[in-house]
Amino acid sequence: MKNALISAGFKTHEVIIIQWQYHFAGGFQTSLMYLIGRADVVNRSKLWAGFPDEVNAFVKYSETAGWWPEVEQRYLDHLKSKLVK
């Protein structure tokens, strides 16, 4: 799924959040996103050292107004375009 979405023009951080929000992520990924959300600034920076894409994705999701609704709409439009073909 990740490669298909990347090929469709989605960025890595967008795919990470799509997989998490639509429950396509595995157990580790789901737990990691939960942990990032619970971490304070110091610990989040430590997580960023090992998982920069996931931390950047979560920050965009949680702190950028309108980011997730726009990404989600593009994802839904992408799914609809696949159904039409």
C-alpha positions, -999 to 999 in steps of 0.1 A, spaced: 0 0 0 28 24 9 45 22 -25 11 25 -43 3 57 -24 38 71 -29 35 64 -67 2 82 -66 19 114 -53 15 111 -16 45 120 6 59 96 31 46 115 61 11 115 46 12 78 40 22 72 76 -8 91 89 -32 75 64 -21 40 74 -24 50 111 -58 67 108 -73 39 86 -59 11 108 -36 -3 81 -5 2 102 9 -28 120 11 -31 158 45 -16 161 36 14 139 3 19 158 22 18 192 49 41 179 23 67 169 6 65 203 40 68 220 49 99 199 16 115 209 22 109 246 59 120 246 70 153 260 93 175 240 125 160 253 114 124 246 98 133 213 132 146 202 147 113 212 121 94 192 128 117 163 164 105 163 152 70 155 119 76 137 121 111 120 94 103 94 69 92 120 76 121 143 74 146 115 41 130 103 26 131 138 36 168 143 20 177 110 -11 158 119 -15 172 154 -1 208 150 -9 220 114 -44 233 111 -62 218 81 -34 194 72 -52 161 79 -86 170 64 -67 180 31 -47 148 31 -77 127 39 -97 143 11 -70 136 -14 -68 100 -2 -106 96 -5 -105 111 -40 -77 87 -49 -98 58 -37 -128 70 -57 -107 73 -88 -96 37 -84 -133 26 -82 -142 44 -114 -116 27 -135 
